[in-house]
Amino acid sequence: MTASFREFAAISNPPEAWKDAHNKIGEGCNQFADSLDGLCNSAEKMLDGEMASEEYNNTITEYTSGLTQASTLLTEGFEMLEE
């Protein structure tokens, strides 16, 4: 599910006019993918009994914060394309 986000972030030759926006969007894509992967891995660990509920709650809070940060980066990057 995160492959497309990582692929976009890995583009090394965006058009020059979009380079700064691409860098910001790419950073947001990587943060989104990292957070989503972390959320899924944590849920699996919780369901498999490998993670206590308190640790799971703390981890979920951390990754949810990461999704918020990713959303901000993506929004800022897309706004740069409109300028």
mmCIF file of the N, C-alpha and C atoms, coordinates in Angstrom:
data_MODEL
# 
_entry.id   MODEL 
# 
loop_
_atom_site.group_PDB 
_atom_site.id 
_atom_site.type_symbol 
_atom_site.label_atom_id 
_atom_site.label_alt_id 
_atom_site.label_comp_id 
_atom_site.label_asym_id 
_atom_site.label_entity_id 
_atom_site.label_seq_id 
_atom_site.pdbx_PDB_ins_code 
_atom_site.Cartn_x 
_atom_site.Cartn_y 
_atom_site.Cartn_z 
_atom_site.occupancy 
_atom_site.B_iso_or_equiv 
_atom_site.pdbx_formal_charge 
_atom_site.auth_seq_id 
_atom_site.auth_comp_id 
_atom_site.auth_asym_id 
_atom_site.auth_atom_id 
_atom_site.pdbx_PDB_model_num 
ATOM 1   N N  . MET A 1 1  ? 0.815  -1.187  0.000   1.00 0.00 ? 1  MET A N  1 
ATOM 2   C CA . MET A 1 1  ? 0.000  0.000   0.000   1.00 0.00 ? 1  MET A CA 1 
ATOM 3   C C  . MET A 1 1  ? 0.865  1.261   0.000   1.00 0.00 ? 1  MET A C  1 
ATOM 4   N N  . THR A 1 2  ? 2.063  1.180   0.479   1.00 0.00 ? 2  THR A N  1 
ATOM 5   C CA . THR A 1 2  ? 2.918  2.362   0.550   1.00 0.00 ? 2  THR A CA 1 
ATOM 6   C C  . THR A 1 2  ? 3.886  2.470   -0.621  1.00 0.00 ? 2  THR A C  1 
ATOM 7   N N  . ALA A 1 3  ? 3.910  1.484   -1.477  1.00 0.00 ? 3  ALA A N  1 
ATOM 8   C CA . ALA A 1 3  ? 4.889  1.450   -2.573  1.00 0.00 ? 3  ALA A CA 1 
ATOM 9   C C  . ALA A 1 3  ? 4.792  2.680   -3.474  1.00 0.00 ? 3  ALA A C  1 
ATOM 10  N N  . SER A 1 4  ? 3.601  3.094   -3.824  1.00 0.00 ? 4  SER A N  1 
ATOM 11  C CA . SER A 1 4  ? 3.442  4.252   -4.714  1.00 0.00 ? 4  SER A CA 1 
ATOM 12  C C  . SER A 1 4  ? 4.007  5.526   -4.086  1.00 0.00 ? 4  SER A C  1 
ATOM 13  N N  . PHE A 1 5  ? 3.833  5.671   -2.790  1.00 0.00 ? 5  PHE A N  1 
ATOM 14  C CA . PHE A 1 5  ? 4.372  6.843   -2.107  1.00 0.00 ? 5  PHE A CA 1 
ATOM 15  C C  . PHE A 1 5  ? 5.899  6.819   -2.126  1.00 0.00 ? 5  PHE A C  1 
ATOM 16  N N  . ARG A 1 6  ? 6.458  5.659   -1.886  1.00 0.00 ? 6  ARG A N  1 
ATOM 17  C CA . ARG A 1 6  ? 7.920  5.532   -1.900  1.00 0.00 ? 6  ARG A CA 1 
ATOM 18  C C  . ARG A 1 6  ? 8.479  5.714   -3.311  1.00 0.00 ? 6  ARG A C  1 
ATOM 19  N N  . GLU A 1 7  ? 7.763  5.211   -4.311  1.00 0.00 ? 7  GLU A N  1 
ATOM 20  C CA . GLU A 1 7  ? 8.206  5.367   -5.698  1.00 0.00 ? 7  GLU A CA 1 
ATOM 21  C C  . GLU A 1 7  ? 8.214  6.837   -6.095  1.00 0.00 ? 7  GLU A C  1 
ATOM 22  N N  . PHE A 1 8  ? 7.178  7.572   -5.725  1.00 0.00 ? 8  PHE A N  1 
ATOM 23  C CA . PHE A 1 8  ? 7.146  8.996   -6.042  1.00 0.00 ? 8  PHE A CA 1 
ATOM 24  C C  . PHE A 1 8  ? 8.320  9.710   -5.379  1.00 0.00 ? 8  PHE A C  1 
ATOM 25  N N  . ALA A 1 9  ? 8.544  9.430   -4.116  1.00 0.00 ? 9  ALA A N  1 
ATOM 26  C CA . ALA A 1 9  ? 9.619  10.081  -3.375  1.00 0.00 ? 9  ALA A CA 1 
ATOM 27  C C  . ALA A 1 9  ? 10.989 9.768   -3.974  1.00 0.00 ? 9  ALA A C  1 
ATOM 28  N N  . ALA A 1 10 ? 11.112 8.615   -4.617  1.00 0.00 ? 10 ALA A N  1 
ATOM 29  C CA . ALA A 1 10 ? 12.404 8.192   -5.170  1.00 0.00 ? 10 ALA A CA 1 
ATOM 30  C C  . ALA A 1 10 ? 12.712 8.806   -6.538  1.00 0.00 ? 10 ALA A C  1 
ATOM 31  N N  . ILE A 1 11 ? 11.766 9.524   -7.126  1.00 0.00 ? 11 ILE A N  1 
ATOM 32  C CA . ILE A 1 11 ? 12.029 10.159  -8.421  1.00 0.00 ? 11 ILE A CA 1 
ATOM 33  C C  . ILE A 1 11 ? 13.191 11.134  -8.239  1.00 0.00 ? 11 ILE A C  1 
ATOM 34  N N  . SER A 1 12 ? 14.233 10.926  -9.010  1.00 0.00 ? 12 SER A N  1 
ATOM 35  C CA . SER A 1 12 ? 15.444 11.723  -8.813  1.00 0.00 ? 12 SER A CA 1 
ATOM 36  C C  . SER A 1 12 ? 15.588 12.864  -9.824  1.00 0.00 ? 12 SER A C  1 
ATOM 37  N N  . ASN A 1 13 ? 14.687 12.926  -10.786 1.00 0.00 ? 13 ASN A N  1 
ATOM 38  C CA . ASN A 1 13 ? 14.833 13.968  -11.805 1.00 0.00 ? 13 ASN A CA 1 
ATOM 39  C C  . ASN A 1 13 ? 13.506 14.671  -12.126 1.00 0.00 ? 13 ASN A C  1 
ATOM 40  N N  . PRO A 1 14 ? 12.875 15.303  -11.127 1.00 0.00 ? 14 PRO A N  1 
ATOM 41  C CA . PRO A 1 14 ? 11.631 16.021  -11.426 1.00 0.00 ? 14 PRO A CA 1 
ATOM 42  C C  . PRO A 1 14 ? 11.941 17.234  -12.300 1.00 0.00 ? 14 PRO A C  1 
ATOM 43  N N  . PRO A 1 15 ? 10.953 17.762  -12.983 1.00 0.00 ? 15 PRO A N  1 
ATOM 44  C CA . PRO A 1 15 ? 11.186 18.990  -13.748 1.00 0.00 ? 15 PRO A CA 1 
ATOM 45  C C  . PRO A 1 15 ? 11.768 20.076  -12.836 1.00 0.00 ? 15 PRO A C  1 
ATOM 46  N N  . GLU A 1 16 ? 12.703 20.832  -13.343 1.00 0.00 ? 16 GLU A N  1 
ATOM 47  C CA . GLU A 1 16 ? 13.400 21.850  -12.542 1.00 0.00 ? 16 GLU A CA 1 
ATOM 48  C C  . GLU A 1 16 ? 12.420 22.805  -11.847 1.00 0.00 ? 16 GLU A C  1 
ATOM 49  N N  . ALA A 1 17 ? 11.370 23.191  -12.541 1.00 0.00 ? 17 ALA A N  1 
ATOM 50  C CA . ALA A 1 17 ? 10.392 24.124  -11.964 1.00 0.00 ? 17 ALA A CA 1 
ATOM 51  C C  . ALA A 1 17 ? 9.660  23.521  -10.763 1.00 0.00 ? 17 ALA A C  1 
ATOM 52  N N  . TRP A 1 18 ? 9.642  22.222  -10.668 1.00 0.00 ? 18 TRP A N  1 
ATOM 53  C CA . TRP A 1 18 ? 8.917  21.551  -9.585  1.00 0.00 ? 18 TRP A CA 1 
ATOM 54  C C  . TRP A 1 18 ? 9.842  20.888  -8.570  1.00 0.00 ? 18 TRP A C  1 
ATOM 55  N N  . LYS A 1 19 ? 11.125 21.126  -8.691  1.00 0.00 ? 19 LYS A N  1 
ATOM 56  C CA . LYS A 1 19 ? 12.101 20.421  -7.841  1.00 0.00 ? 19 LYS A CA 1 
ATOM 57  C C  . LYS A 1 19 ? 11.853 20.632  -6.349  1.00 0.00 ? 19 LYS A C  1 
ATOM 58  N N  . ASP A 1 20 ? 11.685 21.888  -5.924  1.00 0.00 ? 20 ASP A N  1 
ATOM 59  C CA . ASP A 1 20 ? 11.481 22.150  -4.495  1.00 0.00 ? 20 ASP A CA 1 
ATOM 60  C C  . ASP A 1 20 ? 10.173 21.545  -3.997  1.00 0.00 ? 20 ASP A C  1 
ATOM 61  N N  . ALA A 1 21 ? 9.130  21.680  -4.808  1.00 0.00 ? 21 ALA A N  1 
ATOM 62  C CA . ALA A 1 21 ? 7.839  21.098  -4.429  1.00 0.00 ? 21 ALA A CA 1 
ATOM 63  C C  . ALA A 1 21 ? 7.947  19.580  -4.361  1.00 0.00 ? 21 ALA A C  1 
ATOM 64  N N  . HIS A 1 22 ? 8.635  18.999  -5.334  1.00 0.00 ? 22 HIS A N  1 
ATOM 65  C CA . HIS A 1 22 ? 8.800  17.536  -5.340  1.00 0.00 ? 22 HIS A CA 1 
ATOM 66  C C  . HIS A 1 22 ? 9.538  17.066  -4.099  1.00 0.00 ? 22 HIS A C  1 
ATOM 67  N N  . ASN A 1 23 ? 10.569 17.797  -3.699  1.00 0.00 ? 23 ASN A N  1 
ATOM 68  C CA . ASN A 1 23 ? 11.322 17.413  -2.499  1.00 0.00 ? 23 ASN A CA 1 
ATOM 69  C C  . ASN A 1 23 ? 10.423 17.412  -1.266  1.00 0.00 ? 23 ASN A C  1 
ATOM 70  N N  . LYS A 1 24 ? 9.582  18.443  -1.143  1.00 0.00 ? 24 LYS A N  1 
ATOM 71  C CA . LYS A 1 24 ? 8.689  18.526  0.019   1.00 0.00 ? 24 LYS A CA 1 
ATOM 72  C C  . LYS A 1 24 ? 7.628  17.424  -0.048  1.00 0.00 ? 24 LYS A C  1 
ATOM 73  N N  . ILE A 1 25 ? 7.056  17.221  -1.224  1.00 0.00 ? 25 ILE A N  1 
ATOM 74  C CA . ILE A 1 25 ? 6.044  16.169  -1.386  1.00 0.00 ? 25 ILE A CA 1 
ATOM 75  C C  . ILE A 1 25 ? 6.680  14.806  -1.147  1.00 0.00 ? 25 ILE A C  1 
ATOM 76  N N  . GLY A 1 26 ? 7.892  14.609  -1.661  1.00 0.00 ? 26 GLY A N  1 
ATOM 77  C CA . GLY A 1 26 ? 8.592  13.342  -1.449  1.00 0.00 ? 26 GLY A CA 1 
ATOM 78  C C  . GLY A 1 26 ? 8.853  13.073  0.025   1.00 0.00 ? 26 GLY A C  1 
ATOM 79  N N  . GLU A 1 27 ? 9.227  14.109  0.748   1.00 0.00 ? 27 GLU A N  1 
ATOM 80  C CA . GLU A 1 27 ? 9.434  13.965  2.195   1.00 0.00 ? 27 GLU A CA 1 
ATOM 81  C C  . GLU A 1 27 ? 8.127  13.559  2.875   1.00 0.00 ? 27 GLU A C  1 
ATOM 82  N N  . GLY A 1 28 ? 7.038  14.204  2.457   1.00 0.00 ? 28 GLY A N  1 
ATOM 83  C CA . GLY A 1 28 ? 5.723  13.850  3.006   1.00 0.00 ? 28 GLY A CA 1 
ATOM 84  C C  . GLY A 1 28 ? 5.324  12.430  2.657   1.00 0.00 ? 28 GLY A C  1 
ATOM 85  N N  . CYS A 1 29 ? 5.626  12.012  1.419   1.00 0.00 ? 29 CYS A N  1 
ATOM 86  C CA . CYS A 1 29 ? 5.318  10.643  1.000   1.00 0.00 ? 29 CYS A CA 1 
ATOM 87  C C  . CYS A 1 29 ? 6.072  9.623   1.851   1.00 0.00 ? 29 CYS A C  1 
ATOM 88  N N  . ASN A 1 30 ? 7.361  9.871   2.073   1.00 0.00 ? 30 ASN A N  1 
ATOM 89  C CA . ASN A 1 30 ? 8.151  8.945   2.893   1.00 0.00 ? 30 ASN A CA 1 
ATOM 90  C C  . ASN A 1 30 ? 7.639  8.913   4.326   1.00 0.00 ? 30 ASN A C  1 
ATOM 91  N N  . GLN A 1 31 ? 7.310  10.075  4.879   1.00 0.00 ? 31 GLN A N  1 
ATOM 92  C CA . GLN A 1 31 ? 6.792  10.126  6.249   1.00 0.00 ? 31 GLN A CA 1 
ATOM 93  C C  . GLN A 1 31 ? 5.458  9.388   6.338   1.00 0.00 ? 31 GLN A C  1 
ATOM 94  N N  . PHE A 1 32 ? 4.604  9.592   5.331   1.00 0.00 ? 32 PHE A N  1 
ATOM 95  C CA . PHE A 1 32 ? 3.316  8.902   5.303   1.00 0.00 ? 32 PHE A CA 1 
ATOM 96  C C  . PHE A 1 32 ? 3.525  7.391   5.258   1.00 0.00 ? 32 PHE A C  1 
ATOM 97  N N  . ALA A 1 33 ? 4.401  6.941   4.359   1.00 0.00 ? 33 ALA A N  1 
ATOM 98  C CA . ALA A 1 33 ? 4.654  5.508   4.216   1.00 0.00 ? 33 ALA A CA 1 
ATOM 99  C C  . ALA A 1 33 ? 5.248  4.920   5.498   1.00 0.00 ? 33 ALA A C  1 
ATOM 100 N N  . ASP A 1 34 ? 6.203  5.626   6.091   1.00 0.00 ? 34 ASP A N  1 
ATOM 101 C CA . ASP A 1 34 ? 6.802  5.141   7.344   1.00 0.00 ? 34 ASP A CA 1 
ATOM 102 C C  . ASP A 1 34 ? 5.751  5.022   8.446   1.00 0.00 ? 34 ASP A C  1 
ATOM 103 N N  . SER A 1 35 ? 4.906  6.023   8.551   1.00 0.00 ? 35 SER A N  1 
ATOM 104 C CA . SER A 1 35 ? 3.876  6.019   9.597   1.00 0.00 ? 35 SER A CA 1 
ATOM 105 C C  . SER A 1 35 ? 2.848  4.918   9.360   1.00 0.00 ? 35 SER A C  1 
ATOM 106 N N  . LEU A 1 36 ? 2.424  4.775   8.122   1.00 0.00 ? 36 LEU A N  1 
ATOM 107 C CA . LEU A 1 36 ? 1.438  3.743   7.806   1.00 0.00 ? 36 LEU A CA 1 
ATOM 108 C C  . LEU A 1 36 ? 2.011  2.347   8.050   1.00 0.00 ? 36 LEU A C  1 
ATOM 109 N N  . ASP A 1 37 ? 3.252  2.128   7.612   1.00 0.00 ? 37 ASP A N  1 
ATOM 110 C CA . ASP A 1 37 ? 3.904  0.840   7.882   1.00 0.00 ? 37 ASP A CA 1 
ATOM 111 C C  . ASP A 1 37 ? 4.009  0.588   9.385   1.00 0.00 ? 37 ASP A C  1 
ATOM 112 N N  . GLY A 1 38 ? 4.380  1.627   10.122  1.00 0.00 ? 38 GLY A N  1 
ATOM 113 C CA . GLY A 1 38 ? 4.499  1.497   11.572  1.00 0.00 ? 38 GLY A CA 1 
ATOM 114 C C  . GLY A 1 38 ? 3.179  1.172   12.242  1.00 0.00 ? 38 GLY A C  1 
ATOM 115 N N  . LEU A 1 39 ? 2.114  1.821   11.787  1.00 0.00 ? 39 LEU A N  1 
ATOM 116 C CA . LEU A 1 39 ? 0.786  1.537   12.343  1.00 0.00 ? 39 LEU A CA 1 
ATOM 117 C C  . LEU A 1 39 ? 0.389  0.086   12.094  1.00 0.00 ? 39 LEU A C  1 
ATOM 118 N N  . CYS A 1 40 ? 0.608  -0.379  10.875  1.00 0.00 ? 40 CYS A N  1 
ATOM 119 C CA . CYS A 1 40 ? 0.244  -1.764  10.535  1.00 0.00 ? 40 CYS A CA 1 
ATOM 120 C C  . CYS A 1 40 ? 1.085  -2.771  11.313  1.00 0.00 ? 40 CYS A C  1 
ATOM 121 N N  . ASN A 1 41 ? 2.384  -2.522  11.393  1.00 0.00 ? 41 ASN A N  1 
ATOM 122 C CA . ASN A 1 41 ? 3.262  -3.435  12.139  1.00 0.00 ? 41 ASN A CA 1 
ATOM 123 C C  . ASN A 1 41 ? 2.894  -3.477  13.621  1.00 0.00 ? 41 ASN A C  1 
ATOM 124 N N  . SER A 1 42 ? 2.573  -2.323  14.168  1.00 0.00 ? 42 SER A N  1 
ATOM 125 C CA . SER A 1 42 ? 2.187  -2.269  15.578  1.00 0.00 ? 42 SER A CA 1 
ATOM 126 C C  . SER A 1 42 ? 0.876  -3.011  15.821  1.00 0.00 ? 42 SER A C  1 
ATOM 127 N N  . ALA A 1 43 ? -0.069 -2.860  14.914  1.00 0.00 ? 43 ALA A N  1 
ATOM 128 C CA . ALA A 1 43 ? -1.344 -3.567  15.063  1.00 0.00 ? 43 ALA A CA 1 
ATOM 129 C C  . ALA A 1 43 ? -1.126 -5.077  15.020  1.00 0.00 ? 43 ALA A C  1 
ATOM 130 N N  . GLU A 1 44 ? -0.277 -5.535  14.120  1.00 0.00 ? 44 GLU A N  1 
ATOM 131 C CA . GLU A 1 44 ? 0.028  -6.968  14.048  1.00 0.00 ? 44 GLU A CA 1 
ATOM 132 C C  . GLU A 1 44 ? 0.672  -7.461  15.338  1.00 0.00 ? 44 GLU A C  1 
ATOM 133 N N  . LYS A 1 45 ? 1.629  -6.686  15.859  1.00 0.00 ? 45 LYS A N  1 
ATOM 134 C CA . LYS A 1 45 ? 2.286  -7.072  17.110  1.00 0.00 ? 45 LYS A CA 1 
ATOM 135 C C  . LYS A 1 45 ? 1.296  -7.123  18.269  1.00 0.00 ? 45 LYS A C  1 
ATOM 136 N N  . MET A 1 46 ? 0.396  -6.166  18.314  1.00 0.00 ? 46 MET A N  1 
ATOM 137 C CA . MET A 1 46 ? -0.617 -6.131  19.376  1.00 0.00 ? 46 MET A CA 1 
ATOM 138 C C  . MET A 1 46 ? -1.523 -7.360  19.267  1.00 0.00 ? 46 MET A C  1 
ATOM 139 N N  . LEU A 1 47 ? -1.977 -7.646  18.064  1.00 0.00 ? 47 LEU A N  1 
ATOM 140 C CA . LEU A 1 47 ? -2.871 -8.789  17.860  1.00 0.00 ? 47 LEU A CA 1 
ATOM 141 C C  . LEU A 1 47 ? -2.178 -10.118 18.128  1.00 0.00 ? 47 LEU A C  1 
ATOM 142 N N  . ASP A 1 48 ? -0.873 -10.174 17.876  1.00 0.00 ? 48 ASP A N  1 
ATOM 143 C CA . ASP A 1 48 ? -0.111 -11.398 18.113  1.00 0.00 ? 48 ASP A CA 1 
ATOM 144 C C  . ASP A 1 48 ? 0.386  -11.512 19.549  1.00 0.00 ? 48 ASP A C  1 
ATOM 145 N N  . GLY A 1 49 ? 0.069  -10.529 20.379  1.00 0.00 ? 49 GLY A N  1 
ATOM 146 C CA . GLY A 1 49 ? 0.480  -10.565 21.777  1.00 0.00 ? 49 GLY A CA 1 
ATOM 147 C C  . GLY A 1 49 ? 1.935  -10.204 21.993  1.00 0.00 ? 49 GLY A C  1 
ATOM 148 N N  . GLU A 1 50 ? 2.564  -9.592  20.998  1.00 0.00 ? 50 GLU A N  1 
ATOM 149 C CA . GLU A 1 50 ? 3.974  -9.221  21.098  1.00 0.00 ? 50 GLU A CA 1 
ATOM 150 C C  . GLU A 1 50 ? 4.172  -7.802  21.616  1.00 0.00 ? 50 GLU A C  1 
ATOM 151 N N  . MET A 1 51 ? 3.057  -7.089  21.823  1.00 0.00 ? 51 MET A N  1 
ATOM 152 C CA . MET A 1 51 ? 3.139  -5.708  22.292  1.00 0.00 ? 51 MET A CA 1 
ATOM 153 C C  . MET A 1 51 ? 2.029  -5.471  23.306  1.00 0.00 ? 51 MET A C  1 
ATOM 154 N N  . ALA A 1 52 ? 2.400  -4.888  24.443  1.00 0.00 ? 52 ALA A N  1 
ATOM 155 C CA . ALA A 1 52 ? 1.422  -4.567  25.483  1.00 0.00 ? 52 ALA A CA 1 
ATOM 156 C C  . ALA A 1 52 ? 0.551  -3.398  25.026  1.00 0.00 ? 52 ALA A C  1 
ATOM 157 N N  . SER A 1 53 ? -0.638 -3.315  25.585  1.00 0.00 ? 53 SER A N  1 
ATOM 158 C CA . SER A 1 53 ? -1.579 -2.286  25.150  1.00 0.00 ? 53 SER A CA 1 
ATOM 159 C C  . SER A 1 53 ? -1.058 -0.872  25.410  1.00 0.00 ? 53 SER A C  1 
ATOM 160 N N  . GLU A 1 54 ? -0.368 -0.649  26.499  1.00 0.00 ? 54 GLU A N  1 
ATOM 161 C CA . GLU A 1 54 ? 0.174  0.690   26.782  1.00 0.00 ? 54 GLU A CA 1 
ATOM 162 C C  . GLU A 1 54 ? 1.220  1.074   25.733  1.00 0.00 ? 54 GLU A C  1 
ATOM 163 N N  . GLU A 1 55 ? 2.108  0.153   25.412  1.00 0.00 ? 55 GLU A N  1 
ATOM 164 C CA . GLU A 1 55 ? 3.115  0.408   24.375  1.00 0.00 ? 55 GLU A CA 1 
ATOM 165 C C  . GLU A 1 55 ? 2.438  0.659   23.027  1.00 0.00 ? 55 GLU A C  1 
ATOM 166 N N  . TYR A 1 56 ? 1.408  -0.123  22.737  1.00 0.00 ? 56 TYR A N  1 
ATOM 167 C CA . TYR A 1 56 ? 0.657  0.042   21.487  1.00 0.00 ? 56 TYR A CA 1 
ATOM 168 C C  . TYR A 1 56 ? 0.031  1.437   21.425  1.00 0.00 ? 56 TYR A C  1 
ATOM 169 N N  . ASN A 1 57 ? -0.594 1.874   22.492  1.00 0.00 ? 57 ASN A N  1 
ATOM 170 C CA . ASN A 1 57 ? -1.223 3.197   22.523  1.00 0.00 ? 57 ASN A CA 1 
ATOM 171 C C  . ASN A 1 57 ? -0.198 4.305   22.302  1.00 0.00 ? 57 ASN A C  1 
ATOM 172 N N  . ASN A 1 58 ? 0.962  4.180   22.939  1.00 0.00 ? 58 ASN A N  1 
ATOM 173 C CA . ASN A 1 58 ? 2.017  5.177   22.753  1.00 0.00 ? 58 ASN A CA 1 
ATOM 174 C C  . ASN A 1 58 ? 2.523  5.182   21.310  1.00 0.00 ? 58 ASN A C  1 
ATOM 175 N N  . THR A 1 59 ? 2.679  4.002   20.752  1.00 0.00 ? 59 THR A N  1 
ATOM 176 C CA . THR A 1 59 ? 3.155  3.877   19.378  1.00 0.00 ? 59 THR A CA 1 
ATOM 177 C C  . THR A 1 59 ? 2.147  4.455   18.398  1.00 0.00 ? 59 THR A C  1 
ATOM 178 N N  . ILE A 1 60 ? 0.884  4.179   18.612  1.00 0.00 ? 60 ILE A N  1 
ATOM 179 C CA . ILE A 1 60 ? -0.167 4.695   17.740  1.00 0.00 ? 60 ILE A CA 1 
ATOM 180 C C  . ILE A 1 60 ? -0.179 6.222   17.775  1.00 0.00 ? 60 ILE A C  1 
ATOM 181 N N  . THR A 1 61 ? -0.013 6.793   18.945  1.00 0.00 ? 61 THR A N  1 
ATOM 182 C CA . THR A 1 61 ? 0.043  8.251   19.071  1.00 0.00 ? 61 THR A CA 1 
ATOM 183 C C  . THR A 1 61 ? 1.212  8.809   18.264  1.00 0.00 ? 61 THR A C  1 
ATOM 184 N N  . GLU A 1 62 ? 2.357  8.167   18.353  1.00 0.00 ? 62 GLU A N  1 
ATOM 185 C CA . GLU A 1 62 ? 3.547  8.607   17.621  1.00 0.00 ? 62 GLU A CA 1 
ATOM 186 C C  . GLU A 1 62 ? 3.318  8.544   16.104  1.00 0.00 ? 62 GLU A C  1 
ATOM 187 N N  . TYR A 1 63 ? 2.791  7.423   15.626  1.00 0.00 ? 63 TYR A N  1 
ATOM 188 C CA . TYR A 1 63 ? 2.581  7.282   14.188  1.00 0.00 ? 63 TYR A CA 1 
ATOM 189 C C  . TYR A 1 63 ? 1.456  8.175   13.679  1.00 0.00 ? 63 TYR A C  1 
ATOM 190 N N  . THR A 1 64 ? 0.455  8.406   14.488  1.00 0.00 ? 64 THR A N  1 
ATOM 191 C CA . THR A 1 64 ? -0.617 9.320   14.095  1.00 0.00 ? 64 THR A CA 1 
ATOM 192 C C  . THR A 1 64 ? -0.067 10.735  13.949  1.00 0.00 ? 64 THR A C  1 
ATOM 193 N N  . SER A 1 65 ? 0.821  11.114  14.835  1.00 0.00 ? 65 SER A N  1 
ATOM 194 C CA . SER A 1 65 ? 1.493  12.405  14.726  1.00 0.00 ? 65 SER A CA 1 
ATOM 195 C C  . SER A 1 65 ? 2.306  12.472  13.431  1.00 0.00 ? 65 SER A C  1 
ATOM 196 N N  . GLY A 1 66 ? 2.944  11.369  13.086  1.00 0.00 ? 66 GLY A N  1 
ATOM 197 C CA . GLY A 1 66 ? 3.696  11.298  11.835  1.00 0.00 ? 66 GLY A CA 1 
ATOM 198 C C  . GLY A 1 66 ? 2.804  11.484  10.619  1.00 0.00 ? 66 GLY A C  1 
ATOM 199 N N  . LEU A 1 67 ? 1.592  10.932  10.663  1.00 0.00 ? 67 LEU A N  1 
ATOM 200 C CA . LEU A 1 67 ? 0.646  11.121  9.559   1.00 0.00 ? 67 LEU A CA 1 
ATOM 201 C C  . LEU A 1 67 ? 0.233  12.584  9.431   1.00 0.00 ? 67 LEU A C  1 
ATOM 202 N N  . THR A 1 68 ? 0.058  13.246  10.566  1.00 0.00 ? 68 THR A N  1 
ATOM 203 C CA . THR A 1 68 ? -0.291 14.667  10.552  1.00 0.00 ? 68 THR A CA 1 
ATOM 204 C C  . THR A 1 68 ? 0.844  15.488  9.942   1.00 0.00 ? 68 THR A C  1 
ATOM 205 N N  . GLN A 1 69 ? 2.072  15.187  10.330  1.00 0.00 ? 69 GLN A N  1 
ATOM 206 C CA . GLN A 1 69 ? 3.231  15.885  9.771   1.00 0.00 ? 69 GLN A CA 1 
ATOM 207 C C  . GLN A 1 69 ? 3.348  15.623  8.270   1.00 0.00 ? 69 GLN A C  1 
ATOM 208 N N  . ALA A 1 70 ? 3.106  14.392  7.865   1.00 0.00 ? 70 ALA A N  1 
ATOM 209 C CA . ALA A 1 70 ? 3.158  14.046  6.446   1.00 0.00 ? 70 ALA A CA 1 
ATOM 210 C C  . ALA A 1 70 ? 2.104  14.827  5.675   1.00 0.00 ? 70 ALA A C  1 
ATOM 211 N N  . SER A 1 71 ? 0.925  14.925  6.215   1.00 0.00 ? 71 SER A N  1 
ATOM 212 C CA . SER A 1 71 ? -0.153 15.670  5.572   1.00 0.00 ? 71 SER A CA 1 
ATOM 213 C C  . SER A 1 71 ? 0.227  17.136  5.392   1.00 0.00 ? 71 SER A C  1 
ATOM 214 N N  . THR A 1 72 ? 0.859  17.709  6.383   1.00 0.00 ? 72 THR A N  1 
ATOM 215 C CA . THR A 1 72 ? 1.307  19.100  6.294   1.00 0.00 ? 72 THR A CA 1 
ATOM 216 C C  . THR A 1 72 ? 2.334  19.265  5.179   1.00 0.00 ? 72 THR A C  1 
ATOM 217 N N  . LEU A 1 73 ? 3.300  18.357  5.114   1.00 0.00 ? 73 LEU A N  1 
ATOM 218 C CA . LEU A 1 73 ? 4.314  18.422  4.052   1.00 0.00 ? 73 LEU A CA 1 
ATOM 219 C C  . LEU A 1 73 ? 3.688  18.284  2.670   1.00 0.00 ? 73 LEU A C  1 
ATOM 220 N N  . LEU A 1 74 ? 2.775  17.351  2.532   1.00 0.00 ? 74 LEU A N  1 
ATOM 221 C CA . LEU A 1 74 ? 2.112  17.155  1.244   1.00 0.00 ? 74 LEU A CA 1 
ATOM 222 C C  . LEU A 1 74 ? 1.324  18.402  0.844   1.00 0.00 ? 74 LEU A C  1 
ATOM 223 N N  . THR A 1 75 ? 0.588  18.963  1.770   1.00 0.00 ? 75 THR A N  1 
ATOM 224 C CA . THR A 1 75 ? -0.194 20.165  1.487   1.00 0.00 ? 75 THR A CA 1 
ATOM 225 C C  . THR A 1 75 ? 0.715  21.316  1.076   1.00 0.00 ? 75 THR A C  1 
ATOM 226 N N  . GLU A 1 76 ? 1.783  21.515  1.821   1.00 0.00 ? 76 GLU A N  1 
ATOM 227 C CA . GLU A 1 76 ? 2.719  22.591  1.497   1.00 0.00 ? 76 GLU A CA 1 
ATOM 228 C C  . GLU A 1 76 ? 3.347  22.368  0.114   1.00 0.00 ? 76 GLU A C  1 
ATOM 229 N N  . GLY A 1 77 ? 3.715  21.138  -0.188  1.00 0.00 ? 77 GLY A N  1 
ATOM 230 C CA . GLY A 1 77 ? 4.319  20.836  -1.472  1.00 0.00 ? 77 GLY A CA 1 
ATOM 231 C C  . GLY A 1 77 ? 3.370  21.065  -2.626  1.00 0.00 ? 77 GLY A C  1 
ATOM 232 N N  . PHE A 1 78 ? 2.125  20.632  -2.472  1.00 0.00 ? 78 PHE A N  1 
ATOM 233 C CA . PHE A 1 78 ? 1.135  20.826  -3.542  1.00 0.00 ? 78 PHE A CA 1 
ATOM 234 C C  . PHE A 1 78 ? 0.817  22.311  -3.715  1.00 0.00 ? 78 PHE A C  1 
ATOM 235 N N  . GLU A 1 79 ? 0.823  23.076  -2.626  1.00 0.00 ? 79 GLU A N  1 
ATOM 236 C CA . GLU A 1 79 ? 0.599  24.508  -2.745  1.00 0.00 ? 79 GLU A CA 1 
ATOM 237 C C  . GLU A 1 79 ? 1.734  25.174  -3.514  1.00 0.00 ? 79 GLU A C  1 
ATOM 238 N N  . MET A 1 80 ? 2.953  24.663  -3.399  1.00 0.00 ? 80 MET A N  1 
ATOM 239 C CA . MET A 1 80 ? 4.091  25.209  -4.133  1.00 0.00 ? 80 MET A CA 1 
ATOM 240 C C  . MET A 1 80 ? 3.902  25.010  -5.645  1.00 0.00 ? 80 MET A C  1 
ATOM 241 N N  . LEU A 1 81 ? 3.211  23.977  -6.027  1.00 0.00 ? 81 LEU A N  1 
ATOM 242 C CA . LEU A 1 81 ? 2.971  23.725  -7.453  1.00 0.00 ? 81 LEU A CA 1 
ATOM 243 C C  . LEU A 1 81 ? 1.991  24.733  -8.041  1.00 0.00 ? 81 LEU A C  1 
ATOM 244 N N  . GLU A 1 82 ? 1.136  25.292  -7.204  1.00 0.00 ? 82 GLU A N  1 
ATOM 245 C CA . GLU A 1 82 ? 0.122  26.232  -7.652  1.00 0.00 ? 82 GLU A CA 1 
ATOM 246 C C  . GLU A 1 82 ? 0.657  27.632  -7.849  1.00 0.00 ? 82 GLU A C  1 
ATOM 247 N N  . GLU A 1 83 ? 1.825  27.911  -7.301  1.00 0.00 ? 83 GLU A N  1 
ATOM 248 C CA . GLU A 1 83 ? 2.385  29.274  -7.362  1.00 0.00 ? 83 GLU A CA 1 
ATOM 249 C C  . GLU A 1 83 ? 2.896  29.608  -8.734  1.00 0.00 ? 83 GLU A C  1 
# 
